[in-house]
């Protein structure tokens, strides 16, 4: 058990964590996200996409939306804490952090997050013990799918 | 337990490997008396013992070197002492009054006295507090806090950005931007006087993967998430007061457009003194798990997804497609209608109480054009999935926040009344 865990951790040390996981990654990476978040997974398919729902042990409901091309084009979450956003936003996490820092530097104040860049939309709202968020890559959203239905 | 330790140690090395990108905060500079916006002098506040002056202005980061004026933040000062001491004390201004969180948090760069560290099994406890727009990281230390004649003794607080704990675990920094110095936080500290008694609650008492992950034990070998008993958690100071300990009232004069500052009051207790009765206010019950109630705007209902939050700096709701209001060209997180819009929404409590709220949405470019203005009624912006009644909601109102489990003349909290 222990050696298995160590192997897993060593693997993560060798392979940088965010690669191919979460937003923008392969749909097959959902299992890695599930393992990282120690959650249960349920997948349902609609016409344009498959929804992979992860319920984390800490009470966060995470959804990853994968296109028929097998790419995760959107993620959403709701719960008392944030899920691991570095895992969930994958390669887009650093872009999100930098964008929010630049935005806050424009005029100071605290409140919900609204990042609206050409290649990345991040919306986070709530307060301690009640958070909700949505992130998607507009170019990857399948034709005919509206952002509002990603919740 | 052993497994958790192993995880922690390995995680730390992983965190170290990834740490390059995250500049560790940790101001080592210190100042004698903090100034800035909330510098209201001593902890006394006003003539009445339970009334503390609060002011909305550009805050403690407005001047050099940070030059980061705040907009729509309510500031006050608190006095912290080494527990049991009446001389080893410091009054700190520029503290943001936040009904959206619970507990006192102070920047280490604003703190000049040394406070005792909370420990478990000899290891210091360090907290990662997730806010909507990032996180604060720093040790849990003990202080006596006095404000407006009220005293909270031996109270756990978070000291943000301490140089002694500059390595942030990856599981904490995964919450978003680090907000551990004056430039990033915009304030000297946060006084959380929200509807919960503790910042985390039962979520941090449970062990294993279900733990919410706010508290870390940090021996020399590295930080590991730990369980934290309710009594040890960073606590809403109000519940530790000898009297006036069931809630807080925020009261502000009405504001039109933008102004330099607006001075209001924070009154401790609900129905405990002659100056804090509910009067004709309507009581709105709130969900004890989420701290939310319900708001309907036109035909959109946010069920259990709406909240009053003095720590949010605008009213955030819907999006530009639904409201029809454009967002501003540069400040894309705020609305910029050409003329001020008079709107209304309906709030509904878990107790069935409901009432209409009139509010305005102005042009944020105009409202924030003058960097010396710290107050703006009408500041509003888009929000996804929730309705956030930020500080402008509090202007011209008397708003009561009753704390979860505390008795009041209108029954036990949590509730809001206004």
HADDOCK unambig.tbl for C-alpha pairs under 7 A between the chains (distance, minus, plus):
assign (segid A and resid 13 and name CA) (segid B and resid 14 and name CA) 6.50 0.50 0.50
assign (segid A and resid 38 and name CA) (segid B and resid 209 and name CA) 6.84 0.50 0.50
assign (segid A and resid 57 and name CA) (segid B and resid 209 and name CA) 5.59 0.50 0.50
assign (segid A and resid 57 and name CA) (segid B and resid 210 and name CA) 4.52 0.50 0.50
assign (segid A and resid 58 and name CA) (segid B and resid 209 and name CA) 6.43 0.50 0.50
assign (segid A and resid 58 and name CA) (segid B and resid 210 and name CA) 4.08 0.50 0.50
assign (segid A and resid 58 and name CA) (segid B and resid 211 and name CA) 5.84 0.50 0.50
assign (segid A and resid 58 and name CA) (segid B and resid 212 and name CA) 5.72 0.50 0.50
assign (segid A and resid 81 and name CA) (segid B and resid 212 and name CA) 6.74 0.50 0.50
assign (segid A and resid 82 and name CA) (segid B and resid 175 and name CA) 6.47 0.50 0.50
assign (segid A and resid 84 and name CA) (segid B and resid 171 and name CA) 6.94 0.50 0.50
assign (segid A and resid 84 and name CA) (segid B and resid 174 and name CA) 5.51 0.50 0.50
assign (segid A and resid 84 and name CA) (segid B and resid 175 and name CA) 6.71 0.50 0.50
assign (segid A and resid 85 and name CA) (segid B and resid 174 and name CA) 5.22 0.50 0.50
assign (segid A and resid 85 and name CA) (segid B and resid 175 and name CA) 5.98 0.50 0.50
assign (segid A and resid 86 and name CA) (segid B and resid 174 and name CA) 4.93 0.50 0.50
assign (segid A and resid 97 and name CA) (segid B and resid 176 and name CA) 5.70 0.50 0.50
assign (segid A and resid 97 and name CA) (segid B and resid 177 and name CA) 5.30 0.50 0.50
assign (segid A and resid 101 and name CA) (segid B and resid 177 and name CA) 6.82 0.50 0.50
assign (segid A and resid 107 and name CA) (segid B and resid 68 and name CA) 6.75 0.50 0.50
assign (segid A and resid 107 and name CA) (segid B and resid 69 and name CA) 6.70 0.50 0.50
assign (segid A and resid 107 and name CA) (segid B and resid 70 and name CA) 6.64 0.50 0.50
assign (segid A and resid 108 and name CA) (segid B and resid 68 and name CA) 6.03 0.50 0.50
assign (segid A and resid 108 and name CA) (segid B and resid 69 and name CA) 5.96 0.50 0.50
assign (segid A and resid 108 and name CA) (segid B and resid 70 and name CA) 4.49 0.50 0.50
assign (segid A and resid 108 and name CA) (segid B and resid 71 and name CA) 6.27 0.50 0.50
assign (segid A and resid 108 and name CA) (segid B and resid 186 and name CA) 6.25 0.50 0.50
assign (segid A and resid 109 and name CA) (segid B and resid 70 and name CA) 5.54 0.50 0.50
assign (segid A and resid 109 and name CA) (segid B and resid 71 and name CA) 5.90 0.50 0.50
assign (segid A and resid 109 and name CA) (segid B and resid 73 and name CA) 6.94 0.50 0.50
assign (segid A and resid 109 and name CA) (segid B and resid 313 and name CA) 5.75 0.50 0.50
assign (segid A and resid 110 and name CA) (segid B and resid 311 and name CA) 6.61 0.50 0.50
assign (segid A and resid 110 and name CA) (segid B and resid 312 and name CA) 5.28 0.50 0.50
assign (segid A and resid 110 and name CA) (segid B and resid 313 and name CA) 5.89 0.50 0.50
assign (segid A and resid 111 and name CA) (segid B and resid 132 and name CA) 7.00 0.50 0.50
assign (segid A and resid 111 and name CA) (segid B and resid 133 and name CA) 6.86 0.50 0.50
assign (segid A and resid 111 and name CA) (segid B and resid 312 and name CA) 4.55 0.50 0.50
assign (segid A and resid 111 and name CA) (segid B and resid 313 and name CA) 6.11 0.50 0.50
assign (segid A and resid 112 and name CA) (segid B and resid 132 and name CA) 6.07 0.50 0.50
assign (segid A and resid 112 and name CA) (segid B and resid 133 and name CA) 6.41 0.50 0.50
assign (segid A and resid 112 and name CA) (segid B and resid 383 and name CA) 6.83 0.50 0.50
assign (segid A and resid 113 and name CA) (segid B and resid 133 and name CA) 6.04 0.50 0.50
assign (segid A and resid 114 and name CA) (segid B and resid 333 and name CA) 5.86 0.50 0.50
assign (segid A and resid 123 and name CA) (segid B and resid 384 and name CA) 6.32 0.50 0.50
assign (segid A and resid 124 and name CA) (segid B and resid 132 and name CA) 6.58 0.50 0.50
assign (segid A and resid 125 and name CA) (segid B and resid 132 and name CA) 5.96 0.50 0.50
assign (segid A and resid 125 and name CA) (segid B and resid 383 and name CA) 6.88 0.50 0.50
assign (segid A and resid 125 and name CA) (segid B and resid 384 and name CA) 6.73 0.50 0.50
assign (segid A and resid 125 and name CA) (segid B and resid 386 and name CA) 6.66 0.50 0.50
assign (segid A and resid 126 and name CA) (segid B and resid 132 and name CA) 6.10 0.50 0.50
assign (segid A and resid 126 and name CA) (segid B and resid 386 and name CA) 6.89 0.50 0.50
assign (segid A and resid 127 and name CA) (segid B and resid 100 and name CA) 6.06 0.50 0.50
assign (segid A and resid 127 and name CA) (segid B and resid 131 and name CA) 6.42 0.50 0.50
assign (segid A and resid 127 and name CA) (segid B and resid 132 and name CA) 5.80 0.50 0.50
assign (segid A and resid 128 and name CA) (segid B and resid 101 and name CA) 6.00 0.50 0.50
assign (segid A and resid 128 and name CA) (segid B and resid 130 and name CA) 6.69 0.50 0.50
assign (segid A and resid 128 and name CA) (segid B and resid 131 and name CA) 6.05 0.50 0.50
assign (segid A and resid 129 and name CA) (segid B and resid 290 and name CA) 5.95 0.50 0.50
assign (segid A and resid 130 and name CA) (segid B and resid 290 and name CA) 5.29 0.50 0.50
assign (segid A and resid 131 and name CA) (segid B and resid 132 and name CA) 6.99 0.50 0.50
